[in-house]
Amino acid sequence: MKYYLSIVAITILFLTKAVDMHAQNYLFSPITPNYVTDHHTAEGFLTAFDNNKILHFMRIDSTAAGHHVGNNSYIGKRVSLDGGITWSEPELIFGDQYDDRNVVGGLTNDDRIILFFRRYNASNGQSVDFRVMWSDDEGQSWDMDTVDISPAIVSTTHHLIYVEGRGYMQAFFSDDYADVRFSADALTWDSITWAWDYRQSHAFDISELSLAYAGGGKMIGIIRDNSYGSFYHVSSSDTGRTWTEPVRSNIAAPWFCPAPLIFYDQQDDSLYVITTDRRSENSQPAEDSQIWIYRNHVDEVLNDPLNFNLIHQYDRPDPNWYRFYGYPSYCKKNNGNYLVIFSESLKIGSLEDADLYQFEMIRNTTSNQLDVGEHFVVFPNPYSDRLFCEGYDELKHRVEVFDLYGHKIISNFVFNGEDSAKLPSGFYLFKFMDYSGVLIGSEKIIRL
């Protein structure tokens, strides 16, 4: 897939527009390559720390026979120290003779990393066991235990959710089955609070489940339909003690979607859904598949699964005849923006290649200004013609401009002048320094 990189990079460097006024809280960056190699790299989750450090955990198969399923895979970790602009090479944190897959997890309230995964024997198509790993030093060292989650076989919610008075909430599933569990320590998961069990009746062909808690006892889940319909919707109004039966939603309808992702943002009191469609399973061209982003207040969709509000769409970054992999993961950064990473896929001979791409949901302030450090106010952002900065003095300050690939494109940007017009439409990192080279602050800027 790396041979397509230059074409993709050229075609996606533009800002697409939001669909309606629900999108005003966020702008959307271009999609950019995150990790495009010969390796099969997919699924996983992100964790963000207060020091602008982001960790990305994922399944990697770096062998020549790397594929969607295979006993050569391992769990890898990548690190970004600049909020997701640049990343380290993957390092192995666990690997054995099996396919170590379905990597999900999150952070506890005391910043312990919890990582769930399934060991799967690709030779006979059987699950071996389910394991939980944890780290108290930002992923430098790990402990691990085997956990019995039967009758489920794997975990699916992309982030741990803490519910006051109940503990950490997580979802688990197998074929025709999904359940909700709570744990005081995020390590013990033997207590099932609620289950959707259709293994006998086959009334619903369900599997992956993603949950969100919006406070006030209100919870919403979206569930994958393995019969290739759009997502099902479930909800609870009593902090997860009872739930509704699955009802078809309008999310990406009528297309089939894998890997549901829903989360709640307390800052703007909104639910967000991010998904990717596999319309090729509905006998439609795979190259037309898209990324779908929805935003609602919880009361708009708690009891109305057909009221999810679409705010943005992306085309898949590498359109081809093979199915769109998807499986988005996210984290909220220190500046309030959301970083989203997902997988694109391509068929090479009989093997599936999967690579990582990313975009950001950029918080849009009502003042259309950005405070950078304690010294400057940059406006407007995004901008179309000229970019201004209060507090900036070209005799005292130096501003370096980087593109999303980490390449420096301007060594000494001058505000309030012609440098503003030199930047093509896109997404940039501005680094503010004094002339002794001391970094004062940095901010992402959008040119429309």
QUIBEL-V934352 format. One record per helix or strand of 2 or more residues. SS is the DSSP state (A for helix, B for strand). FROM is the first residue (numbers start at 1). LEN is the number of residues. If there is no record, write none. Layout:
# QUIBEL-V934352
SS & FROM & LEN
SS & FROM & LEN
This chain:
# QUIBEL-V934352
A & 2 & 11
A & 21 & 5
B & 26 & 3
B & 32 & 4
B & 40 & 9
B & 54 & 8
B & 74 & 7
B & 91 & 4
B & 99 & 9
B & 113 & 9
B & 126 & 10
B & 143 & 4
B & 154 & 2
B & 161 & 3
B & 167 & 8
B & 177 & 7
B & 192 & 6
B & 206 & 8
B & 219 & 7
B & 232 & 5
B & 247 & 2
B & 262 & 4
B & 270 & 8
A & 279 & 4
A & 286 & 3
B & 290 & 7
A & 298 & 4
B & 310 & 6
B & 326 & 7
B & 338 & 11
B & 351 & 13
B & 369 & 4
B & 376 & 4
B & 388 & 3
B & 397 & 6
B & 408 & 3
A & 419 & 4
B & 426 & 9
B & 439 & 9
